[in-house]
């Protein structure tokens, strides 16, 4: 039986069994995620996308990012 994922951060990542990796659904970045830990994913969302999922408004920010075109998000990262 697989363990149910309870963290909201899983809504923004796809889990791969190969080498315990996850892929960001916003920017397609591949990150390591040992034992299902979400700290790397939360740190990625905060540093790269400016969204703190641990903060009450974080989910609203993440939802807004999903609606924006990926090209716009990438340009924002380069500035």
PDB file of N, CA, C and O in Angstrom, chain B, residues numbered from 101:
ATOM      1  N   UNK B 101       0.837  -1.168   0.000  1.00  0.00           N
ATOM      2  CA  UNK B 101       0.000   0.000   0.000  1.00  0.00           C
ATOM      3  C   UNK B 101       0.897   1.251   0.000  1.00  0.00           C
ATOM      4  O   UNK B 101       1.880   1.318   0.738  1.00  0.00           O
ATOM      5  N   UNK B 102       0.546   2.227  -0.829  1.00  0.00           N
ATOM      6  CA  UNK B 102       1.330   3.454  -0.867  1.00  0.00           C
ATOM      7  C   UNK B 102       0.800   4.457   0.138  1.00  0.00           C
ATOM      8  O   UNK B 102      -0.394   4.513   0.432  1.00  0.00           O
ATOM      9  N   UNK B 103       1.727   5.248   0.654  1.00  0.00           N
ATOM     10  CA  UNK B 103       1.387   6.261   1.635  1.00  0.00           C
ATOM     11  C   UNK B 103       0.720   7.449   0.937  1.00  0.00           C
ATOM     12  O   UNK B 103       1.191   7.899  -0.107  1.00  0.00           O
ATOM     13  N   UNK B 104      -0.358   7.949   1.504  1.00  0.00           N
ATOM     14  CA  UNK B 104      -1.067   9.093   0.929  1.00  0.00           C
ATOM     15  C   UNK B 104      -0.233  10.361   1.123  1.00  0.00           C
ATOM     16  O   UNK B 104       0.293  10.621   2.205  1.00  0.00           O
ATOM     17  N   UNK B 105      -0.131  11.127   0.062  1.00  0.00           N
ATOM     18  CA  UNK B 105       0.607  12.396   0.121  1.00  0.00           C
ATOM     19  C   UNK B 105      -0.317  13.463   0.683  1.00  0.00           C
ATOM     20  O   UNK B 105      -1.391  13.713   0.134  1.00  0.00           O
ATOM     21  N   UNK B 106       0.096  14.087   1.768  1.00  0.00           N
ATOM     22  CA  UNK B 106      -0.769  15.063   2.413  1.00  0.00           C
ATOM     23  C   UNK B 106      -0.331  16.499   2.175  1.00  0.00           C
ATOM     24  O   UNK B 106      -1.136  17.415   2.338  1.00  0.00           O
ATOM     25  N   UNK B 107       0.911  16.719   1.798  1.00  0.00           N
ATOM     26  CA  UNK B 107       1.394  18.078   1.589  1.00  0.00           C
ATOM     27  C   UNK B 107       0.828  18.655   0.295  1.00  0.00           C
ATOM     28  O   UNK B 107       0.736  17.959  -0.717  1.00  0.00           O
ATOM     29  N   UNK B 108       0.454  19.922   0.336  1.00  0.00           N
ATOM     30  CA  UNK B 108      -0.084  20.609  -0.846  1.00  0.00           C
ATOM     31  C   UNK B 108       0.977  20.787  -1.928  1.00  0.00           C
ATOM     32  O   UNK B 108       0.640  21.029  -3.087  1.00  0.00           O
ATOM     33  N   UNK B 109       2.241  20.672  -1.568  1.00  0.00           N
ATOM     34  CA  UNK B 109       3.314  20.855  -2.540  1.00  0.00           C
ATOM     35  C   UNK B 109       3.240  19.790  -3.646  1.00  0.00           C
ATOM     36  O   UNK B 109       3.694  20.028  -4.765  1.00  0.00           O
ATOM     37  N   UNK B 110       2.673  18.626  -3.337  1.00  0.00           N
ATOM     38  CA  UNK B 110       2.565  17.558  -4.337  1.00  0.00           C
ATOM     39  C   UNK B 110       1.665  17.951  -5.508  1.00  0.00           C
ATOM     40  O   UNK B 110       1.740  17.334  -6.570  1.00  0.00           O
ATOM     41  N   UNK B 111       0.828  18.954  -5.337  1.00  0.00           N
ATOM     42  CA  UNK B 111      -0.032  19.417  -6.425  1.00  0.00           C
ATOM     43  C   UNK B 111       0.772  20.075  -7.541  1.00  0.00           C
ATOM     44  O   UNK B 111       0.283  20.228  -8.660  1.00  0.00           O
ATOM     45  N   UNK B 112       2.008  20.462  -7.231  1.00  0.00           N
ATOM     46  CA  UNK B 112       2.846  21.189  -8.182  1.00  0.00           C
ATOM     47  C   UNK B 112       4.011  20.360  -8.703  1.00  0.00           C
ATOM     48  O   UNK B 112       4.845  20.861  -9.457  1.00  0.00           O
ATOM     49  N   UNK B 113       4.068  19.087  -8.301  1.00  0.00           N
ATOM     50  CA  UNK B 113       5.159  18.210  -8.716  1.00  0.00           C
ATOM     51  C   UNK B 113       4.630  16.843  -9.131  1.00  0.00           C
ATOM     52  O   UNK B 113       3.603  16.380  -8.634  1.00  0.00           O
ATOM     53  N   UNK B 114       5.345  16.211 -10.044  1.00  0.00           N
ATOM     54  CA  UNK B 114       5.054  14.851 -10.463  1.00  0.00           C
ATOM     55  C   UNK B 114       6.168  13.964  -9.930  1.00  0.00           C
ATOM     56  O   UNK B 114       7.345  14.279 -10.106  1.00  0.00           O
ATOM     57  N   UNK B 115       5.815  12.861  -9.283  1.00  0.00           N
ATOM     58  CA  UNK B 115       6.807  11.970  -8.698  1.00  0.00           C
ATOM     59  C   UNK B 115       7.198  10.883  -9.690  1.00  0.00           C
ATOM     60  O   UNK B 115       6.344  10.285 -10.343  1.00  0.00           O
ATOM     61  N   UNK B 116       8.505  10.636  -9.793  1.00  0.00           N
ATOM     62  CA  UNK B 116       9.040   9.557 -10.618  1.00  0.00           C
ATOM     63  C   UNK B 116       9.744   8.569  -9.708  1.00  0.00           C
ATOM     64  O   UNK B 116      10.452   8.970  -8.784  1.00  0.00           O
ATOM     65  N   UNK B 117       9.559   7.299  -9.956  1.00  0.00           N
ATOM     66  CA  UNK B 117      10.198   6.280  -9.118  1.00  0.00           C
ATOM     67  C   UNK B 117      11.674   6.126  -9.453  1.00  0.00           C
ATOM     68  O   UNK B 117      12.452   5.647  -8.629  1.00  0.00           O
ATOM     69  N   UNK B 118      12.066   6.530 -10.661  1.00  0.00           N
ATOM     70  CA  UNK B 118      13.461   6.422 -11.066  1.00  0.00           C
ATOM     71  C   UNK B 118      14.313   7.396 -10.254  1.00  0.00           C
ATOM     72  O   UNK B 118      14.124   8.611 -10.321  1.00  0.00           O
ATOM     73  N   UNK B 119      15.230   6.857  -9.505  1.00  0.00           N
ATOM     74  CA  UNK B 119      16.183   7.646  -8.700  1.00  0.00           C
ATOM     75  C   UNK B 119      15.501   8.622  -7.755  1.00  0.00           C
ATOM     76  O   UNK B 119      16.085   9.652  -7.418  1.00  0.00           O
ATOM     77  N   UNK B 120      14.288   8.330  -7.322  1.00  0.00           N
ATOM     78  CA  UNK B 120      13.563   9.174  -6.366  1.00  0.00           C
ATOM     79  C   UNK B 120      13.603  10.647  -6.771  1.00  0.00           C
ATOM     80  O   UNK B 120      14.122  11.487  -6.036  1.00  0.00           O
ATOM     81  N   UNK B 121      13.056  10.950  -7.935  1.00  0.00           N
ATOM     82  CA  UNK B 121      13.046  12.320  -8.426  1.00  0.00           C
ATOM     83  C   UNK B 121      11.613  12.820  -8.583  1.00  0.00           C
ATOM     84  O   UNK B 121      10.662  12.042  -8.666  1.00  0.00           O
ATOM     85  N   UNK B 122      11.494  14.140  -8.619  1.00  0.00           N
ATOM     86  CA  UNK B 122      10.219  14.801  -8.869  1.00  0.00           C
ATOM     87  C   UNK B 122      10.433  15.865  -9.936  1.00  0.00           C
ATOM     88  O   UNK B 122      11.547  16.360 -10.111  1.00  0.00           O
ATOM     89  N   UNK B 123       9.361  16.219 -10.652  1.00  0.00           N
ATOM     90  CA  UNK B 123       9.450  17.225 -11.704  1.00  0.00           C
ATOM     91  C   UNK B 123       8.450  18.334 -11.419  1.00  0.00           C
ATOM     92  O   UNK B 123       7.269  18.073 -11.190  1.00  0.00           O
ATOM     93  N   UNK B 124       8.923  19.560 -11.434  1.00  0.00           N
ATOM     94  CA  UNK B 124       8.074  20.729 -11.207  1.00  0.00           C
ATOM     95  C   UNK B 124       7.140  20.894 -12.396  1.00  0.00           C
ATOM     96  O   UNK B 124       7.583  20.885 -13.544  1.00  0.00           O
ATOM     97  N   UNK B 125       5.861  21.042 -12.127  1.00  0.00           N
ATOM     98  CA  UNK B 125       4.874  21.202 -13.193  1.00  0.00           C
ATOM     99  C   UNK B 125       4.881  22.611 -13.777  1.00  0.00           C
ATOM    100  O   UNK B 125       4.291  22.850 -14.831  1.00  0.00           O
ATOM    101  N   UNK B 126       5.548  23.546 -13.096  1.00  0.00           N
ATOM    102  CA  UNK B 126       5.599  24.924 -13.591  1.00  0.00           C
ATOM    103  C   UNK B 126       6.764  25.153 -14.543  1.00  0.00           C
ATOM    104  O   UNK B 126       6.596  25.765 -15.598  1.00  0.00           O
ATOM    105  N   UNK B 127       7.956  24.659 -14.168  1.00  0.00           N
ATOM    106  CA  UNK B 127       9.144  24.945 -14.976  1.00  0.00           C
ATOM    107  C   UNK B 127       9.837  23.694 -15.496  1.00  0.00           C
ATOM    108  O   UNK B 127      10.850  23.790 -16.188  1.00  0.00           O
ATOM    109  N   UNK B 128       9.303  22.524 -15.172  1.00  0.00           N
ATOM    110  CA  UNK B 128       9.839  21.242 -15.624  1.00  0.00           C
ATOM    111  C   UNK B 128      11.196  20.888 -15.011  1.00  0.00           C
ATOM    112  O   UNK B 128      11.864  19.977 -15.501  1.00  0.00           O
ATOM    113  N   UNK B 129      11.616  21.582 -13.958  1.00  0.00           N
ATOM    114  CA  UNK B 129      12.876  21.258 -13.280  1.00  0.00           C
ATOM    115  C   UNK B 129      12.742  19.901 -12.580  1.00  0.00           C
ATOM    116  O   UNK B 129      11.698  19.584 -12.010  1.00  0.00           O
ATOM    117  N   UNK B 130      13.811  19.114 -12.636  1.00  0.00           N
ATOM    118  CA  UNK B 130      13.830  17.805 -11.991  1.00  0.00           C
ATOM    119  C   UNK B 130      14.654  17.925 -10.712  1.00  0.00           C
ATOM    120  O   UNK B 130      15.793  18.393 -10.732  1.00  0.00           O
ATOM    121  N   UNK B 131      14.063  17.496  -9.604  1.00  0.00           N
ATOM    122  CA  UNK B 131      14.711  17.593  -8.289  1.00  0.00           C
ATOM    123  C   UNK B 131      14.757  16.226  -7.629  1.00  0.00           C
ATOM    124  O   UNK B 131      13.953  15.347  -7.940  1.00  0.00           O
ATOM    125  N   UNK B 132      15.704  16.053  -6.714  1.00  0.00           N
ATOM    126  CA  UNK B 132      15.754  14.829  -5.921  1.00  0.00           C
ATOM    127  C   UNK B 132      14.782  14.928  -4.759  1.00  0.00           C
ATOM    128  O   UNK B 132      14.570  16.003  -4.198  1.00  0.00           O
ATOM    129  N   UNK B 133      14.194  13.792  -4.406  1.00  0.00           N
ATOM    130  CA  UNK B 133      13.243  13.778  -3.292  1.00  0.00           C
ATOM    131  C   UNK B 133      13.357  12.445  -2.570  1.00  0.00           C
ATOM    132  O   UNK B 133      12.615  11.506  -2.859  1.00  0.00           O
ATOM    133  N   UNK B 134      14.274  12.371  -1.647  1.00  0.00           N
ATOM    134  CA  UNK B 134      14.496  11.117  -0.929  1.00  0.00           C
ATOM    135  C   UNK B 134      13.395  10.848   0.075  1.00  0.00           C
ATOM    136  O   UNK B 134      12.996  11.731   0.835  1.00  0.00           O
ATOM    137  N   UNK B 135      12.915   9.626   0.068  1.00  0.00           N
ATOM    138  CA  UNK B 135      11.905   9.154   1.014  1.00  0.00           C
ATOM    139  C   UNK B 135      10.632  10.007   1.021  1.00  0.00           C
ATOM    140  O   UNK B 135       9.942  10.075   2.038  1.00  0.00           O
ATOM    141  N   UNK B 136      10.322  10.646  -0.086  1.00  0.00           N
ATOM    142  CA  UNK B 136       9.096  11.435  -0.169  1.00  0.00           C
ATOM    143  C   UNK B 136       9.142  12.759   0.565  1.00  0.00           C
ATOM    144  O   UNK B 136       8.102  13.370   0.808  1.00  0.00           O
ATOM    145  N   UNK B 137      10.334  13.210   0.922  1.00  0.00           N
ATOM    146  CA  UNK B 137      10.477  14.482   1.628  1.00  0.00           C
ATOM    147  C   UNK B 137      10.042  15.635   0.733  1.00  0.00           C
ATOM    148  O   UNK B 137      10.321  15.637  -0.466  1.00  0.00           O
ATOM    149  N   UNK B 138       9.366  16.603   1.310  1.00  0.00           N
ATOM    150  CA  UNK B 138       8.874  17.744   0.529  1.00  0.00           C
ATOM    151  C   UNK B 138       9.705  19.011   0.701  1.00  0.00           C
ATOM    152  O   UNK B 138       9.413  20.024   0.066  1.00  0.00           O
ATOM    153  N   UNK B 139      10.727  18.975   1.539  1.00  0.00           N
ATOM    154  CA  UNK B 139      11.491  20.198   1.816  1.00  0.00           C
ATOM    155  C   UNK B 139      12.175  20.749   0.575  1.00  0.00           C
ATOM    156  O   UNK B 139      12.201  21.965   0.385  1.00  0.00           O
ATOM    157  N   UNK B 140      12.731  19.889  -0.278  1.00  0.00           N
ATOM    158  CA  UNK B 140      13.383  20.358  -1.498  1.00  0.00           C
ATOM    159  C   UNK B 140      12.368  21.020  -2.425  1.00  0.00           C
ATOM    160  O   UNK B 140      12.655  22.048  -3.039  1.00  0.00           O
ATOM    161  N   UNK B 141      11.186  20.427  -2.520  1.00  0.00           N
ATOM    162  CA  UNK B 141      10.147  20.988  -3.387  1.00  0.00           C
ATOM    163  C   UNK B 141       9.657  22.333  -2.851  1.00  0.00           C
ATOM    164  O   UNK B 141       9.464  23.269  -3.626  1.00  0.00           O
ATOM    165  N   UNK B 142       9.455  22.439  -1.540  1.00  0.00           N
ATOM    166  CA  UNK B 142       9.019  23.702  -0.944  1.00  0.00           C
ATOM    167  C   UNK B 142      10.077  24.784  -1.148  1.00  0.00           C
ATOM    168  O   UNK B 142       9.751  25.932  -1.449  1.00  0.00           O
ATOM    169  N   UNK B 143      11.348  24.410  -0.981  1.00  0.00           N
ATOM    170  CA  UNK B 143      12.440  25.362  -1.179  1.00  0.00           C
ATOM    171  C   UNK B 143      12.489  25.812  -2.646  1.00  0.00           C
ATOM    172  O   UNK B 143      12.706  26.993  -2.916  1.00  0.00           O
ATOM    173  N   UNK B 144      12.292  24.898  -3.585  1.00  0.00           N
ATOM    174  CA  UNK B 144      12.270  25.236  -5.011  1.00  0.00           C
ATOM    175  C   UNK B 144      11.153  26.223  -5.304  1.00  0.00           C
ATOM    176  O   UNK B 144      11.377  27.228  -5.978  1.00  0.00           O
ATOM    177  N   UNK B 145       9.957  25.950  -4.807  1.00  0.00           N
ATOM    178  CA  UNK B 145       8.821  26.841  -5.055  1.00  0.00           C
ATOM    179  C   UNK B 145       9.090  28.242  -4.516  1.00  0.00           C
ATOM    180  O   UNK B 145       8.723  29.235  -5.143  1.00  0.00           O
ATOM    181  N   UNK B 146       9.729  28.316  -3.359  1.00  0.00           N
ATOM    182  CA  UNK B 146       9.985  29.620  -2.739  1.00  0.00           C
ATOM    183  C   UNK B 146      11.107  30.366  -3.473  1.00  0.00           C
ATOM    184  O   UNK B 146      10.966  31.553  -3.770  1.00  0.00           O
ATOM    185  N   UNK B 147      12.212  29.683  -3.765  1.00  0.00           N
ATOM    186  CA  UNK B 147      13.362  30.350  -4.382  1.00  0.00           C
ATOM    187  C   UNK B 147      13.164  30.654  -5.859  1.00  0.00           C
ATOM    188  O   UNK B 147      13.494  31.746  -6.321  1.00  0.00           O
ATOM    189  N   UNK B 148      12.631  29.700  -6.594  1.00  0.00           N
ATOM    190  CA  UNK B 148      12.521  29.856  -8.039  1.00  0.00           C
ATOM    191  C   UNK B 148      11.237  30.565  -8.458  1.00  0.00           C
ATOM    192  O   UNK B 148      11.259  31.418  -9.345  1.00  0.00           O
ATOM    193  N   UNK B 149      10.129  30.219  -7.829  1.00  0.00           N
ATOM    194  CA  UNK B 149       8.838  30.773  -8.242  1.00  0.00           C
ATOM    195  C   UNK B 149       8.308  31.845  -7.291  1.00  0.00           C
ATOM    196  O   UNK B 149       7.268  32.447  -7.558  1.00  0.00           O
ATOM    197  N   UNK B 150       9.015  32.090  -6.181  1.00  0.00           N
ATOM    198  CA  UNK B 150       8.600  33.132  -5.246  1.00  0.00           C
ATOM    199  C   UNK B 150       7.336  32.804  -4.485  1.00  0.00           C
ATOM    200  O   UNK B 150       6.628  33.709  -4.045  1.00  0.00           O
ATOM    201  N   UNK B 151       7.037  31.517  -4.318  1.00  0.00           N
ATOM    202  CA  UNK B 151       5.811  31.082  -3.653  1.00  0.00           C
ATOM    203  C   UNK B 151       6.161  30.297  -2.399  1.00  0.00           C
ATOM    204  O   UNK B 151       6.830  29.266  -2.469  1.00  0.00           O
ATOM    205  N   UNK B 152       5.707  30.789  -1.257  1.00  0.00           N
ATOM    206  CA  UNK B 152       5.920  30.092   0.011  1.00  0.00           C
ATOM    207  C   UNK B 152       4.659  29.297   0.327  1.00  0.00           C
ATOM    208  O   UNK B 152       3.683  29.847   0.836  1.00  0.00           O
ATOM    209  N   UNK B 153       4.682  28.003   0.023  1.00  0.00           N
ATOM    210  CA  UNK B 153       3.500  27.164   0.213  1.00  0.00           C
ATOM    211  C   UNK B 153       3.160  26.953   1.684  1.00  0.00           C
ATOM    212  O   UNK B 153       2.067  26.486   2.004  1.00  0.00           O
ATOM    213  N   UNK B 154       4.077  27.290   2.576  1.00  0.00           N
ATOM    214  CA  UNK B 154       3.797  27.165   4.005  1.00  0.00           C
ATOM    215  C   UNK B 154       3.035  28.382   4.524  1.00  0.00           C
ATOM    216  O   UNK B 154       2.482  28.348   5.623  1.00  0.00           O
ATOM    217  N   UNK B 155       3.007  29.450   3.740  1.00  0.00           N
ATOM    218  CA  UNK B 155       2.295  30.672   4.104  1.00  0.00           C
ATOM    219  C   UNK B 155       0.860  30.564   3.599  1.00  0.00           C
ATOM    220  O   UNK B 155       0.635  29.975   2.542  1.00  0.00           O
ATOM    221  N   UNK B 156      -0.116  31.110   4.317  1.00  0.00           N
ATOM    222  CA  UNK B 156      -1.526  30.995   3.909  1.00  0.00           C
ATOM    223  C   UNK B 156      -1.835  31.495   2.491  1.00  0.00           C
ATOM    224  O   UNK B 156      -2.727  30.955   1.837  1.00  0.00           O
ATOM    225  N   UNK B 157      -1.124  32.505   2.007  1.00  0.00           N
ATOM    226  CA  UNK B 157      -1.399  33.024   0.662  1.00  0.00           C
ATOM    227  C   UNK B 157      -0.607  32.296  -0.421  1.00  0.00           C
ATOM    228  O   UNK B 157      -0.769  32.586  -1.606  1.00  0.00           O
ATOM    229  N   UNK B 158       0.233  31.370  -0.030  1.00  0.00           N
ATOM    230  CA  UNK B 158       1.086  30.661  -0.990  1.00  0.00           C
ATOM    231  C   UNK B 158       0.324  29.914  -2.058  1.00  0.00           C
ATOM    232  O   UNK B 158       0.731  29.928  -3.220  1.00  0.00           O
ATOM    233  N   UNK B 159      -0.760  29.267  -1.710  1.00  0.00           N
ATOM    234  CA  UNK B 159      -1.545  28.519  -2.692  1.00  0.00           C
ATOM    235  C   UNK B 159      -2.156  29.436  -3.737  1.00  0.00           C
ATOM    236  O   UNK B 159      -2.231  29.069  -4.910  1.00  0.00           O
ATOM    237  N   UNK B 160      -2.594  30.621  -3.333  1.00  0.00           N
ATOM    238  CA  UNK B 160      -3.151  31.576  -4.294  1.00  0.00           C
ATOM    239  C   UNK B 160      -2.067  32.031  -5.270  1.00  0.00           C
ATOM    240  O   UNK B 160      -2.323  32.175  -6.465  1.00  0.00           O
ATOM    241  N   UNK B 161      -0.854  32.257  -4.755  1.00  0.00           N
ATOM    242  CA  UNK B 161       0.257  32.651  -5.613  1.00  0.00           C
ATOM    243  C   UNK B 161       0.582  31.543  -6.605  1.00  0.00           C
ATOM    244  O   UNK B 161       0.810  31.808  -7.785  1.00  0.00           O
ATOM    245  N   UNK B 162       0.603  30.306  -6.128  1.00  0.00           N
ATOM    246  CA  UNK B 162       0.909  29.172  -6.995  1.00  0.00           C
ATOM    247  C   UNK B 162      -0.152  29.008  -8.073  1.00  0.00           C
ATOM    248  O   UNK B 162       0.176  28.714  -9.223  1.00  0.00           O
ATOM    249  N   UNK B 163      -1.401  29.192  -7.723  1.00  0.00           N
ATOM    250  CA  UNK B 163      -2.484  29.084  -8.704  1.00  0.00           C
ATOM    251  C   UNK B 163      -2.330  30.145  -9.790  1.00  0.00           C
ATOM    252  O   UNK B 163      -2.588  29.875 -10.963  1.00  0.00           O
ATOM    253  N   UNK B 164      -1.913  31.342  -9.407  1.00  0.00           N
ATOM    254  CA  UNK B 164      -1.705  32.411 -10.385  1.00  0.00           C
ATOM    255  C   UNK B 164      -0.547  32.062 -11.319  1.00  0.00           C
ATOM    256  O   UNK B 164      -0.603  32.368 -12.510  1.00  0.00           O
ATOM    257  N   UNK B 165       0.487  31.435 -10.798  1.00  0.00           N
ATOM    258  CA  UNK B 165       1.630  31.039 -11.621  1.00  0.00           C
ATOM    259  C   UNK B 165       1.229  30.004 -12.659  1.00  0.00           C
ATOM    260  O   UNK B 165       1.687  30.056 -13.801  1.00  0.00           O
ATOM    261  N   UNK B 166       0.393  29.086 -12.277  1.00  0.00           N
ATOM    262  CA  UNK B 166      -0.027  28.029 -13.186  1.00  0.00           C
ATOM    263  C   UNK B 166      -0.785  28.626 -14.374  1.00  0.00           C
ATOM    264  O   UNK B 166      -0.697  28.109 -15.488  1.00  0.00           O
ATOM    265  N   UNK B 167      -1.509  29.687 -14.147  1.00  0.00           N
ATOM    266  CA  UNK B 167      -2.297  30.316 -15.203  1.00  0.00           C
ATOM    267  C   UNK B 167      -1.442  31.118 -16.183  1.00  0.00           C
ATOM    268  O   UNK B 167      -1.845  31.324 -17.328  1.00  0.00           O
ATOM    269  N   UNK B 168      -0.253  31.576 -15.740  1.00  0.00           N
ATOM    270  CA  UNK B 168       0.615  32.357 -16.614  1.00  0.00           C
ATOM    271  C   UNK B 168       1.358  31.443 -17.578  1.00  0.00           C
ATOM    272  O   UNK B 168       1.691  30.313 -17.222  1.00  0.00           O
ATOM    273  N   UNK B 169       1.620  31.909 -18.782  1.00  0.00           N
ATOM    274  CA  UNK B 169       2.392  31.101 -19.731  1.00  0.00           C
ATOM    275  C   UNK B 169       3.797  30.819 -19.196  1.00  0.00           C
ATOM    276  O   UNK B 169       4.392  31.663 -18.525  1.00  0.00           O
ATOM    277  N   UNK B 170       4.318  29.639 -19.493  1.00  0.00           N
ATOM    278  CA  UNK B 170       5.638  29.230 -19.006  1.00  0.00           C
ATOM    279  C   UNK B 170       6.729  30.177 -19.510  1.00  0.00           C
ATOM    280  O   UNK B 170       7.701  30.426 -18.796  1.00  0.00           O
ATOM    281  N   UNK B 171       6.586  30.706 -20.725  1.00  0.00           N
ATOM    282  CA  UNK B 171       7.603  31.618 -21.265  1.00  0.00           C
ATOM    283  C   UNK B 171       7.728  32.869 -20.397  1.00  0.00           C
ATOM    284  O   UNK B 171       8.833  33.360 -20.167  1.00  0.00           O
ATOM    285  N   UNK B 172       6.612  33.377 -19.922  1.00  0.00           N
ATOM    286  CA  UNK B 172       6.610  34.564 -19.068  1.00  0.00           C
ATOM    287  C   UNK B 172       7.331  34.268 -17.753  1.00  0.00           C
ATOM    288  O   UNK B 172       8.064  35.113 -17.240  1.00  0.00           O
ATOM    289  N   UNK B 173       7.123  33.081 -17.214  1.00  0.00           N
ATOM    290  CA  UNK B 173       7.769  32.696 -15.962  1.00  0.00           C
ATOM    291  C   UNK B 173       9.282  32.586 -16.149  1.00  0.00           C
ATOM    292  O   UNK B 173      10.047  33.014 -15.285  1.00  0.00           O
ATOM    293  N   UNK B 174       9.718  32.014 -17.276  1.00  0.00           N
ATOM    294  CA  UNK B 174      11.144  31.862 -17.544  1.00  0.00           C
ATOM    295  C   UNK B 174      11.796  33.222 -17.709  1.00  0.00           C
ATOM    296  O   UNK B 174      12.890  33.448 -17.192  1.00  0.00           O
ATOM    297  N   UNK B 175      11.142  34.133 -18.424  1.00  0.00           N
ATOM    298  CA  UNK B 175      11.693  35.485 -18.585  1.00  0.00           C
ATOM    299  C   UNK B 175      11.851  36.166 -17.247  1.00  0.00           C
ATOM    300  O   UNK B 175      12.836  36.874 -17.033  1.00  0.00           O
ATOM    301  N   UNK B 176      10.911  35.974 -16.340  1.00  0.00           N
ATOM    302  CA  UNK B 176      10.983  36.571 -15.003  1.00  0.00           C
ATOM    303  C   UNK B 176      12.212  36.053 -14.262  1.00  0.00           C
ATOM    304  O   UNK B 176      12.843  36.805 -13.518  1.00  0.00           O
ATOM    305  N   UNK B 177      12.560  34.787 -14.452  1.00  0.00           N
ATOM    306  CA  UNK B 177      13.720  34.198 -13.777  1.00  0.00           C
ATOM    307  C   UNK B 177      15.025  34.785 -14.291  1.00  0.00           C
ATOM    308  O   UNK B 177      15.991  34.900 -13.536  1.00  0.00           O
ATOM    309  N   UNK B 178      15.067  35.156 -15.556  1.00  0.00           N
ATOM    310  CA  UNK B 178      16.304  35.673 -16.162  1.00  0.00           C
ATOM    311  C   UNK B 178      16.580  37.125 -15.787  1.00  0.00           C
ATOM    312  O   UNK B 178      17.717  37.585 -15.895  1.00  0.00           O
ATOM    313  N   UNK B 179      15.567  37.841 -15.355  1.00  0.00           N
ATOM    314  CA  UNK B 179      15.720  39.271 -15.036  1.00  0.00           C
ATOM    315  C   UNK B 179      16.401  39.442 -13.708  1.00  0.00           C
ATOM    316  O   UNK B 179      16.619  40.571 -13.267  1.00  0.00           O
TER     317      UNK B 179
END
